[in-house]
Amino acid sequence: MLVAPAFIMIGVFLLYPMLHNLLLSFYDYSLSSTERPFVGFDNYVKMLHEGRMWRAVSRTGVWTVVNLFFAIFIGVGCAFLLFSNFRGSNFLKSFILIPWILPSVITGYIFSLMMNEKAGVITWALRSSQLVDQNFSFFSNGVLSMVAAIMANVWRAFPFFTLMIYAKLCTIPTDQVEAAKLEGANPLQMFWYVYLAFIQDVLFSCIFLCFIWTFNAYDIMKVMTNGGPAETTTTMSILIQREAFSYFSLSNASTMSVIAFAIMLTIIIVFKTLASVWRRYNEK
C-alpha cells in the first residue's frame, strides 16, 4: 500500500507512454491523414533501410562516446584534485556543482552566445590569440558545431563525476592507503590498485547514468545547433522530434524511438556484463 502511489505514477507517466509508443510503431500513423492502417513490421523494415536514421545513430554514438570520455577524464581528475586538499579546494567545492544544476537549455544558450561568430567571448579569444583566422565560426560546419555542443555538454556533465567520486574517495580506509605505501607502491600503482579499485562501483554507476542521459540528450543540441548545418549534427533525439512534430509522422518517430531504445538497452547489457567481468578479475 505504501509503494502503490509510486507504482501508479510510474505506470501513468512511464509504462503507458512506452507501451503506447510501441503500439504506434505498428501503424501508419500520420497527423496529416485520418487513416491509420495496421502495417505490422513494415515500419521497422523501412527504418532499417533508412540511411538518414543510421547516420543519426552514428552521430549519436560519436556524441555519446566523446562526451563520456571527456566527462570521465575531467571529472575523475578534478575529484582527485579536490581530494588532495590543495589551498583553495574548499572554495572550489562550493562552486563545482553550478554547471550540473543549471538547466540544459540555459547552458546551451550561454555557450551559443560565448561561441557566437560576431560577439562570442570564446571566438574573440581564439581570434585574438591568432589560433584561428578572423572568419572562424564554430557553427560553419558539422564538425565544429558538434565540437561546440560537446564542449557545452562536458562542462555540464563533469561535476557529476567529480562530486560522486570525491564523496567516495573521502570514505576510503586509511589503513589500505598506508599499507600500500609501506609496501612501496608508486603513485601509478596507488591509483590503479587502491584508489581505482575502491571507486570502481561508483564510477561504473556514474558511467551507466551519464550514458543514458547523454544518449538521449536533446536540449543542448537543439538549442545550439538544431541538428544543423545540413543535418550534420542531427542525433537520434533530434531526428525523432523532427519526424514527429515537423513531418507529422508519429509512426516513423515511434519506430525510431523503439530502435533507439533497443540499441541503448543492448549497449547497457554489454556494459554491465563487462563491468561484472572487470569486478571478478579485480577480486582475483
Rosetta silent file (secondary structure, phi, psi, omega in degrees, C-alpha in Angstrom):
SEQUENCE: MLVAPAFIMIGVFLLYPMLHNLLLSFYDYSLSSTERPFVGFDNYVKMLHEGRMWRAVSRTGVWTVVNLFFAIFIGVGCAFLLFSNFRGSNFLKSFILIPWILPSVITGYIFSLMMNEKAGVITWALRSSQLVDQNFSFFSNGVLSMVAAIMANVWRAFPFFTLMIYAKLCTIPTDQVEAAKLEGANPLQMFWYVYLAFIQDVLFSCIFLCFIWTFNAYDIMKVMTNGGPAETTTTMSILIQREAFSYFSLSNASTMSVIAFAIMLTIIIVFKTLASVWRRYNEK
SCORE:     score description
SCORE:     0.000 S_00000001
   1 L     0.000  -36.471 -177.329    0.000    0.000    0.000 S_00000001
   2 L   -69.557  -34.097 -178.720    2.821    2.389    0.799 S_00000001
   3 L   -93.559   -3.441 -178.750    4.526    1.959   -2.569 S_00000001
   4 H   -58.555  -44.786  178.425    1.286    1.826   -4.578 S_00000001
   5 H   -58.572  -38.535  178.685    1.223    5.596   -5.341 S_00000001
   6 H   -65.778  -41.939  178.972    4.762    5.404   -6.725 S_00000001
   7 H   -65.144  -37.433  178.503    3.869    2.415   -8.905 S_00000001
   8 H   -64.644  -44.213  178.777    0.762    4.207  -10.184 S_00000001
   9 H   -62.222  -42.726  178.457    2.818    7.292  -11.095 S_00000001
  10 H   -62.877  -41.037 -179.871    5.410    5.126  -12.870 S_00000001
  11 H   -64.953  -41.803 -176.885    2.650    3.323  -14.752 S_00000001
  12 H   -72.166  -44.177 -172.085    0.906    6.533  -15.861 S_00000001
  13 H   -98.650   -6.963 -178.870    3.969    8.568  -16.806 S_00000001
  14 H  -127.691  -58.777 -173.914    6.400    5.858  -17.928 S_00000001
  15 H   -68.250  -45.219 -179.681    4.937    2.453  -18.725 S_00000001
  16 H   -61.933  -48.245  176.872    1.796    3.629  -20.534 S_00000001
  17 H   -59.664  -37.240  178.610    3.650    6.048  -22.874 S_00000001
  18 H   -64.918  -45.682  179.824    6.209    3.334  -23.663 S_00000001
  19 H   -66.847  -39.481  178.674    3.540    0.763  -24.494 S_00000001
  20 H   -65.729  -39.059  177.877    1.520    3.285  -26.485 S_00000001
  21 H   -63.930  -42.353  177.795    4.652    4.298  -28.406 S_00000001
  22 H   -62.229  -40.211  179.390    5.379    0.639  -29.178 S_00000001
  23 H   -64.586  -41.225 -179.424    1.800    0.186  -30.405 S_00000001
  24 H   -62.222  -29.227 -177.498    2.037    3.232  -32.705 S_00000001
  25 L   -67.872  -11.894  179.004    5.098    1.754  -34.402 S_00000001
  26 L   -99.552    7.538  179.216    2.883   -0.981  -35.915 S_00000001
  27 E  -122.852  157.852  171.229    0.532    1.513  -37.595 S_00000001
  28 L   -90.933   83.464 -170.127    0.854    4.003  -40.427 S_00000001
  29 L  -106.006  112.538  178.142    0.044    6.913  -38.126 S_00000001
  30 E  -132.625  139.646  179.382    0.344   10.421  -39.542 S_00000001
  31 L   -71.907  -13.428  179.690   -1.197   13.647  -38.274 S_00000001
  32 L   -90.969    2.164 -179.653   -1.782   14.699  -41.880 S_00000001
  33 L  -138.789  146.188  178.635   -4.127   11.755  -42.536 S_00000001
  34 L   -87.336  -14.449  179.652   -7.234   10.402  -40.830 S_00000001
  35 L   -89.050  133.493 -178.343   -6.493    6.825  -41.934 S_00000001
  36 L  -134.519   71.191 -176.606   -4.277    4.786  -39.609 S_00000001
  37 L   -72.858  151.996  175.597   -3.991    1.260  -41.040 S_00000001
  38 E   -77.027  127.782 -176.457   -2.142   -1.539  -39.278 S_00000001
  39 L  -120.847    1.669  178.538    1.108   -2.280  -41.136 S_00000001
  40 L    65.524 -128.669 -177.314    2.837   -4.740  -38.793 S_00000001
  41 L   -92.924   11.913 -178.749    6.621   -4.670  -39.058 S_00000001
  42 H   -60.661  -37.598  179.083    6.677   -2.633  -42.280 S_00000001
  43 H   -62.805  -38.967  179.956    7.772    0.494  -40.375 S_00000001
  44 H   -69.079  -41.288  177.263   10.729   -1.378  -38.898 S_00000001
  45 H   -61.765  -42.738  179.899   11.764   -2.783  -42.279 S_00000001
  46 H   -65.012  -43.737 -178.610   11.559    0.701  -43.781 S_00000001
  47 H   -68.746  -34.819  179.546   13.536    2.320  -40.946 S_00000001
  48 H   -68.311  -18.029  175.696   16.238   -0.360  -41.010 S_00000001
  49 L  -104.546   10.687 -178.355   16.828    0.569  -44.664 S_00000001
  50 L   -92.066  109.905 -179.079   16.679    4.308  -43.944 S_00000001
  51 H   -63.077  -33.207 -179.704   20.145    5.841  -44.362 S_00000001
  52 H   -61.694  -38.222  179.968   19.091    9.036  -42.588 S_00000001
  53 H   -70.091  -42.296 -178.653   18.356    7.116  -39.390 S_00000001
  54 H   -68.729  -31.224  173.747   21.645    5.195  -39.418 S_00000001
  55 H   -66.057  -38.431  176.600   23.581    8.409  -39.964 S_00000001
  56 H   -66.466  -36.670  177.210   21.799    9.822  -36.930 S_00000001
  57 H   -62.985  -44.373  179.522   22.696    6.659  -34.980 S_00000001
  58 H   -64.089  -40.140  177.359   26.374    7.059  -35.887 S_00000001
  59 H   -65.693  -38.496  177.448   26.347   10.733  -34.842 S_00000001
  60 H   -63.160  -39.305  177.512   24.660    9.761  -31.569 S_00000001
  61 H   -63.312  -45.726  177.356   27.400    7.195  -30.987 S_00000001
  62 H   -62.195  -46.750  179.490   30.160    9.741  -31.596 S_00000001
  63 H   -57.024  -45.780 -176.837   28.371   12.307  -29.431 S_00000001
  64 H   -69.168  -47.751 -176.528   27.927    9.831  -26.560 S_00000001
  65 H   -64.640  -46.284 -178.528   31.430    8.326  -26.604 S_00000001
  66 H   -65.756  -42.535  177.867   33.285   11.649  -26.840 S_00000001
  67 H   -61.464  -45.832 -179.594   31.139   13.247  -24.136 S_00000001
  68 H   -63.403  -42.425 -178.387   31.619   10.312  -21.786 S_00000001
  69 H   -58.874  -51.538 -176.193   35.380   10.189  -22.359 S_00000001
  70 H   -72.823  -35.474  178.061   35.999   13.838  -21.527 S_00000001
  71 H   -64.669  -41.724  178.320   33.429   13.961  -18.715 S_00000001
  72 H   -67.346  -47.684 -177.115   35.035   10.931  -17.038 S_00000001
  73 H   -60.763  -49.307 -178.708   38.600   12.154  -17.608 S_00000001
  74 H   -71.183  -42.106 -177.797   37.959   15.698  -16.339 S_00000001
  75 H   -63.584  -46.406  179.209   35.555   14.603  -13.589 S_00000001
  76 H   -67.496  -40.047  177.742   37.841   11.957  -12.092 S_00000001
  77 H   -60.539  -44.321  178.309   40.843   14.271  -12.386 S_00000001
  78 H   -66.738  -34.570  178.198   39.023   17.058  -10.548 S_00000001
  79 H   -62.524  -44.894  178.262   37.852   14.580   -7.888 S_00000001
  80 H   -69.373  -31.433  176.300   41.431   13.558   -7.123 S_00000001
  81 H   -65.153  -44.651  177.030   42.470   17.203   -7.211 S_00000001
  82 H   -65.505  -35.750 -179.180   39.855   18.071   -4.587 S_00000001
  83 H   -66.964  -23.743  179.233   40.865   15.002   -2.569 S_00000001
  84 L   -74.742  -10.575  177.384   44.423   16.325   -2.377 S_00000001
  85 L    55.170   49.945  174.877   43.098   19.272   -0.312 S_00000001
  86 L   -72.109  166.581 -178.872   45.156   21.922   -2.070 S_00000001
  87 L   -65.921  126.343 -178.002   44.838   25.538   -0.989 S_00000001
  88 L    95.669    0.461 -178.426   41.502   26.879   -2.200 S_00000001
  89 H   -65.663  -36.269  178.863   39.877   23.451   -2.579 S_00000001
  90 H   -63.973  -36.713  177.370   37.119   24.315   -0.099 S_00000001
  91 H   -65.848  -41.770 -178.858   36.253   27.389   -2.157 S_00000001
  92 H   -67.512  -35.103  179.990   36.123   25.308   -5.346 S_00000001
  93 H   -60.837  -28.874 -177.821   33.873   22.694   -3.740 S_00000001
  94 L   -72.924  -21.804 -173.626   31.234   25.369   -3.230 S_00000001
  95 L  -114.817   -8.219 -173.034   31.020   26.160   -6.936 S_00000001
  96 L   -65.660  -24.177 -176.134   31.788   22.856   -8.667 S_00000001
  97 L   -85.261  -11.569 -175.960   28.117   21.839   -8.745 S_00000001
  98 H   -55.051  -47.866  179.125   26.895   25.002  -10.515 S_00000001
  99 H   -58.501  -33.414 -176.732   27.304   23.609  -14.071 S_00000001
 100 H   -73.806  -36.946 -175.543   25.345   20.494  -13.109 S_00000001
 101 H   -82.810  -14.862  176.557   22.374   22.262  -11.523 S_00000001
 102 L   -68.803  138.398  176.243   21.923   24.728  -14.400 S_00000001
 103 L   -60.911  148.048 -177.694   19.172   23.669  -16.839 S_00000001
 104 H   -60.568  -36.085 -179.402   20.485   22.289  -20.115 S_00000001
 105 H   -63.234  -43.061  179.670   18.662   24.963  -22.125 S_00000001
 106 H   -65.141  -42.255  177.129   20.405   27.760  -20.212 S_00000001
 107 H   -59.049  -44.212  179.195   23.773   26.042  -20.651 S_00000001
 108 H   -62.547  -43.475  179.422   23.136   25.739  -24.378 S_00000001
 109 H   -65.976  -40.971  179.990   22.156   29.397  -24.737 S_00000001
 110 H   -61.905  -47.161 -179.976   25.159   30.591  -22.719 S_00000001
 111 H   -68.897  -32.599  175.229   27.619   28.599  -24.827 S_00000001
 112 H   -62.191  -41.124  177.946   25.870   29.690  -28.026 S_00000001
 113 H   -67.857  -42.068 -178.760   26.423   33.302  -27.007 S_00000001
 114 H   -69.145  -23.870  179.977   30.049   32.706  -25.990 S_00000001
 115 L  -104.216    9.183  177.676   30.730   30.955  -29.305 S_00000001
 116 L   -58.811  137.939 -174.696   28.840   33.434  -31.458 S_00000001
 117 L   -69.622  -18.117 -178.205   30.904   34.358  -34.510 S_00000001
 118 L  -104.010  -40.056 -174.022   30.339   38.094  -34.027 S_00000001
 119 L  -128.270    9.413 -177.351   30.188   38.730  -30.283 S_00000001
 120 L   -75.461  134.707 -176.599   31.214   35.482  -28.602 S_00000001
 121 H   -69.301  -35.020  178.616   33.963   35.763  -25.998 S_00000001
 122 H   -68.676  -43.926  177.497   35.416   32.338  -26.828 S_00000001
 123 H   -62.640  -41.442  178.862   35.517   33.129  -30.547 S_00000001
 124 H   -62.474  -41.979 -179.584   37.066   36.522  -29.793 S_00000001
 125 H   -64.723  -41.154  179.092   39.748   34.936  -27.596 S_00000001
 126 H   -65.756  -39.691  178.871   40.654   32.387  -30.280 S_00000001
 127 H   -70.169  -40.368 -177.998   40.861   35.088  -32.939 S_00000001
 128 H   -65.807  -35.173  178.884   42.837   37.465  -30.721 S_00000001
 129 L   -83.126    0.703  177.645   45.389   34.759  -29.927 S_00000001
 130 L    61.249   27.625  173.709   45.610   34.014  -33.686 S_00000001
 131 L   -78.255  -23.112  176.839   44.815   30.345  -33.126 S_00000001
 132 L  -133.736  165.593  178.323   42.122   30.661  -35.817 S_00000001
 133 L   -78.728  172.647 -173.856   41.560   33.029  -38.723 S_00000001
 134 L   -73.644  -12.932  178.560   39.299   36.062  -38.470 S_00000001
 135 L   -99.972   10.999 -176.857   36.451   34.350  -40.329 S_00000001
 136 L   -64.775  141.254  175.842   36.337   31.395  -37.941 S_00000001
 137 L  -145.987  134.269  178.618   32.926   30.235  -36.730 S_00000001
 138 L   -66.606  -23.071 -173.800   32.015   27.305  -34.518 S_00000001
 139 L  -110.582   27.773 -179.527   28.799   26.806  -36.469 S_00000001
 140 L   -85.828  -24.560  177.793   30.194   26.926  -40.012 S_00000001
 141 L  -147.326  173.004 -173.963   30.336   23.139  -40.462 S_00000001
 142 H   -66.979  -38.358 -178.297   29.184   19.944  -38.813 S_00000001
 143 H   -64.454  -48.992 -179.364   32.445   19.009  -37.106 S_00000001
 144 H   -66.918  -35.486  177.413   32.883   22.379  -35.383 S_00000001
 145 H   -64.503  -40.966  176.851   29.207   22.500  -34.458 S_00000001
 146 H   -64.817  -40.784  177.887   29.499   19.073  -32.841 S_00000001
 147 H   -60.818  -42.911 -179.951   32.646   20.196  -31.009 S_00000001
 148 H   -62.138  -44.831  179.807   30.811   23.261  -29.678 S_00000001
 149 H   -66.467  -38.053  178.845   27.887   21.170  -28.395 S_00000001
 150 H   -65.162  -41.133  177.956   30.254   18.620  -26.842 S_00000001
 151 H   -58.224  -43.871 -179.812   32.163   21.386  -25.023 S_00000001
 152 H   -65.663  -43.117 -176.700   28.902   22.663  -23.526 S_00000001
 153 H   -70.957  -38.188  177.265   27.695   19.206  -22.511 S_00000001
 154 H   -64.501  -41.778  178.207   31.043   18.160  -20.988 S_00000001
 155 H   -59.073  -34.325 -179.549   31.148   21.385  -18.969 S_00000001
 156 H   -80.897  -30.625 -170.815   27.736   20.487  -17.599 S_00000001
 157 H   -89.347  -32.508 -170.891   28.412   16.764  -17.013 S_00000001
 158 H   -63.997  -30.482  177.557   31.861   16.536  -15.417 S_00000001
 159 H   -60.573  -27.998  177.587   30.826   17.950  -11.968 S_00000001
 160 H   -61.741  -47.327  176.895   28.549   14.933  -11.526 S_00000001
 161 H   -63.982  -42.000 -176.888   31.556   12.595  -11.789 S_00000001
 162 H   -59.119  -50.514 -175.096   33.674   14.916   -9.662 S_00000001
 163 H   -71.085  -38.826 -179.765   31.318   15.051   -6.693 S_00000001
 164 H   -67.536  -44.137 -179.949   30.353   11.379   -6.752 S_00000001
 165 H   -69.363  -40.493  179.273   33.965   10.179   -6.994 S_00000001
 166 H   -62.427  -42.135  178.573   35.165   12.728   -4.430 S_00000001
 167 H   -61.626  -38.154  178.255   32.474   11.628   -1.965 S_00000001
 168 H   -69.836  -41.122  179.991   33.582    8.010   -2.387 S_00000001
 169 H   -61.564  -32.606 -178.973   37.270    8.894   -2.002 S_00000001
 170 L   -67.243  -14.365 -178.888   36.534   10.601    1.303 S_00000001
 171 L  -104.110    6.909 -177.677   35.417    7.243    2.733 S_00000001
 172 L   -67.942  132.543  179.867   38.483    5.221    1.720 S_00000001
 173 L   -63.418  130.220 -178.615   40.003    3.382    4.732 S_00000001
 174 H   -67.273  -26.572 -179.362   43.329    4.956    5.685 S_00000001
 175 H   -66.273  -32.535  177.086   44.798    1.570    6.621 S_00000001
 176 H   -66.446  -43.161 -179.931   44.583    0.428    2.982 S_00000001
 177 H   -64.940  -45.628 -178.581   46.403    3.544    1.787 S_00000001
 178 H   -66.486  -37.500  178.738   49.072    3.298    4.477 S_00000001
 179 H   -64.547  -41.723  178.721   49.595   -0.412    3.839 S_00000001
 180 H   -64.091  -39.479  178.990   50.102    0.195    0.108 S_00000001
 181 H   -67.083  -38.689  178.150   52.617    2.968    0.834 S_00000001
 182 H   -65.467  -29.954  178.076   54.517    0.726    3.256 S_00000001
 183 L   -78.159   -3.471  176.865   54.714   -1.920    0.536 S_00000001
 184 L    85.681   24.459  179.441   56.424    0.649   -1.676 S_00000001
 185 L   -68.455  133.354  177.102   53.617    1.270   -4.176 S_00000001
 186 L   -81.505  171.013 -177.016   54.363    4.130   -6.571 S_00000001
 187 H   -55.618  -39.440  179.691   51.707    6.766   -7.444 S_00000001
 188 H   -66.019  -41.896  177.975   50.543    4.870  -10.536 S_00000001
 189 H   -66.779  -37.906  176.565   50.160    1.632   -8.572 S_00000001
 190 H   -60.011  -43.952 -179.617   48.356    3.521   -5.797 S_00000001
 191 H   -65.212  -45.765 -172.122   45.890    4.897   -8.330 S_00000001
 192 H   -75.756  -44.533 -171.331   45.308    1.604  -10.139 S_00000001
 193 H   -95.584  -19.090 -177.543   45.263   -0.938   -7.301 S_00000001
 194 H  -110.303  -64.237 -174.667   43.994    1.142   -4.377 S_00000001
 195 H   -69.166  -49.382 -178.152   42.005    4.195   -5.418 S_00000001
 196 H   -64.304  -38.768  177.724   40.520    2.919   -8.690 S_00000001
 197 H   -63.661  -32.544 -178.398   39.621   -0.427   -7.134 S_00000001
 198 H   -76.976  -35.832 -175.352   37.847    1.408   -4.320 S_00000001
 199 H   -95.371    1.231 -170.686   35.848    3.821   -6.521 S_00000001
 200 H   -61.555  -37.290 -179.230   35.059    1.402   -9.357 S_00000001
 201 H   -64.700  -44.709  178.034   31.474    0.665   -8.260 S_00000001
 202 H   -66.611  -39.751 -179.989   30.586    4.354   -8.047 S_00000001
 203 H   -62.300  -44.235  178.956   32.440    5.046  -11.289 S_00000001
 204 H   -64.054  -39.744  178.510   30.514    2.342  -13.152 S_00000001
 205 H   -63.999  -41.011  178.609   27.212    3.662  -11.780 S_00000001
 206 H   -65.335  -42.460  178.471   28.082    7.199  -12.899 S_00000001
 207 H   -62.796  -42.086 -179.995   29.086    5.983  -16.369 S_00000001
 208 H   -59.805  -49.344 -179.346   25.856    4.000  -16.597 S_00000001
 209 H   -67.367  -44.319 -177.345   23.676    7.008  -15.714 S_00000001
 210 H   -66.773  -32.355  176.295   25.649    9.504  -17.776 S_00000001
 211 H   -61.924  -45.756  179.992   25.489    7.206  -20.806 S_00000001
 212 H   -62.511  -46.939 -178.817   21.677    7.156  -20.648 S_00000001
 213 H   -63.606  -40.227 -176.752   21.450   10.937  -20.207 S_00000001
 214 H   -73.793  -41.832  179.235   23.944   11.647  -22.992 S_00000001
 215 H   -59.702  -37.697 -178.390   22.496    9.149  -25.458 S_00000001
 216 L   -94.633    6.136 -175.262   19.053   10.731  -25.009 S_00000001
 217 L   -57.724  135.678 -178.507   20.339   14.332  -24.795 S_00000001
 218 L  -131.779  -43.936 -169.164   18.120   16.777  -26.633 S_00000001
 219 H   -58.807  -56.118 -174.174   18.154   20.236  -25.019 S_00000001
 220 H   -63.115  -45.346  179.949   21.738   21.375  -25.619 S_00000001
 221 H   -64.754  -38.595  178.863   21.908   20.065  -29.185 S_00000001
 222 H   -64.353  -44.505 -177.022   18.518   21.567  -30.022 S_00000001
 223 H   -70.880  -40.915 -171.953   19.424   24.986  -28.649 S_00000001
 224 H   -84.779  -39.707 -174.984   22.949   25.180  -30.056 S_00000001
 225 L  -126.406  -23.391 -175.206   22.698   23.566  -33.496 S_00000001
 226 L    53.224   32.710  178.471   19.123   22.311  -34.040 S_00000001
 227 L    84.543   -5.744 -176.711   20.700   19.427  -35.949 S_00000001
 228 L   -96.471 -178.437   -3.639   22.450   21.702  -38.449 S_00000001
 229 L   -77.324  142.581  176.968   24.113   22.721  -40.562 S_00000001
 230 L    54.861   40.536  176.629   22.545   20.431  -43.183 S_00000001
 231 L    61.989   21.453 -179.289   21.659   17.780  -40.544 S_00000001
 232 L   -78.223  -10.390  174.649   25.343   17.133  -39.782 S_00000001
 233 L  -122.149   21.973  179.936   24.659   17.239  -36.033 S_00000001
 234 L   -77.923  107.701  176.010   21.266   15.538  -36.124 S_00000001
 235 L   -90.433  179.123 -176.828   21.276   12.889  -33.398 S_00000001
 236 H   -62.613  -39.885 -179.179   18.518   10.362  -32.779 S_00000001
 237 H   -64.302  -40.451  177.609   16.674   12.573  -30.319 S_00000001
 238 H   -66.722  -43.166 -178.333   16.634   15.485  -32.787 S_00000001
 239 H   -65.051  -41.242  179.389   15.584   13.236  -35.667 S_00000001
 240 H   -64.261  -44.578  178.494   12.739   11.647  -33.686 S_00000001
 241 H   -61.599  -41.873 -178.258   11.431   15.052  -32.607 S_00000001
 242 H   -68.016  -39.350 -179.803   11.647   16.355  -36.177 S_00000001
 243 H   -65.118  -35.776 -176.848    9.930   13.285  -37.625 S_00000001
 244 H   -80.985  -45.590 -168.725    7.045   13.614  -35.183 S_00000001
 245 H  -109.366   -5.914  172.725    6.460   17.369  -34.978 S_00000001
 246 L  -107.604  -40.829  179.241    7.875   18.692  -38.256 S_00000001
 247 L  -100.169   -6.102  173.413    6.922   15.878  -40.642 S_00000001
 248 L    61.429   25.793  177.655    3.924   14.740  -38.531 S_00000001
 249 E  -103.523   90.548 -177.854    4.745   11.033  -38.934 S_00000001
 250 H   -68.872  -30.847  179.986    4.158    9.626  -35.486 S_00000001
 251 H   -67.845  -42.372  177.354    4.598    6.042  -36.669 S_00000001
 252 H   -64.427  -42.822  179.493    8.092    6.746  -38.037 S_00000001
 253 H   -63.520  -41.403  178.929    9.034    8.630  -34.880 S_00000001
 254 H   -64.525  -42.235  179.595    7.720    5.797  -32.698 S_00000001
 255 H   -63.457  -43.565  178.284    9.617    3.206  -34.722 S_00000001
 256 H   -62.246  -40.928 -178.747   12.842    5.209  -34.474 S_00000001
 257 H   -67.546  -35.985  176.370   12.431    5.624  -30.733 S_00000001
 258 H   -66.126  -42.583  177.966   11.880    1.868  -30.262 S_00000001
 259 H   -63.835  -42.357  177.825   15.015    1.140  -32.320 S_00000001
 260 H   -62.255  -40.835  177.908   16.972    3.726  -30.317 S_00000001
 261 H   -63.450  -40.840  179.262   15.745    2.141  -27.083 S_00000001
 262 H   -64.520  -41.257  178.097   16.810   -1.311  -28.314 S_00000001
 263 H   -63.199  -46.536 -179.087   20.279   -0.026  -29.231 S_00000001
 264 H   -63.585  -41.484  179.708   20.661    1.693  -25.869 S_00000001
 265 H   -64.612  -39.697  178.249   19.433   -1.381  -23.967 S_00000001
 266 H   -62.486  -44.781  179.894   21.879   -3.625  -25.850 S_00000001
 267 H   -64.064  -39.357  179.425   24.800   -1.335  -25.027 S_00000001
 268 H   -63.939  -42.660  179.392   23.742   -1.211  -21.358 S_00000001
 269 H   -63.492  -43.588  178.329   23.598   -5.017  -21.140 S_00000001
 270 H   -63.036  -43.024 -179.655   27.052   -5.315  -22.741 S_00000001
 271 H   -62.843  -44.485 -179.738   28.417   -2.630  -20.418 S_00000001
 272 H   -65.859  -35.489  177.377   27.014   -4.302  -17.300 S_00000001
 273 H   -65.455  -45.674  178.728   28.432   -7.651  -18.431 S_00000001
 274 H   -64.125  -37.043  178.096   31.885   -6.143  -18.982 S_00000001
 275 H   -64.553  -39.600  177.964   31.659   -4.373  -15.615 S_00000001
 276 H   -65.535  -40.795  177.432   30.878   -7.671  -13.892 S_00000001
 277 H   -62.699  -41.657  178.491   33.831   -9.332  -15.632 S_00000001
 278 H   -61.225  -43.500  179.979   36.072   -6.430  -14.532 S_00000001
 279 H   -63.621  -44.571  179.631   34.954   -6.783  -10.920 S_00000001
 280 H   -64.182  -36.340  178.786   35.571  -10.538  -10.885 S_00000001
 281 H   -65.094  -42.529  179.888   39.001  -10.003  -12.441 S_00000001
 282 H   -68.494  -33.248  179.854   39.948   -7.461   -9.761 S_00000001
 283 H   -66.389  -30.951  178.005   38.694   -9.729   -6.990 S_00000001
 284 L   -73.513    0.000    0.000   41.122  -12.402   -8.153 S_00000001
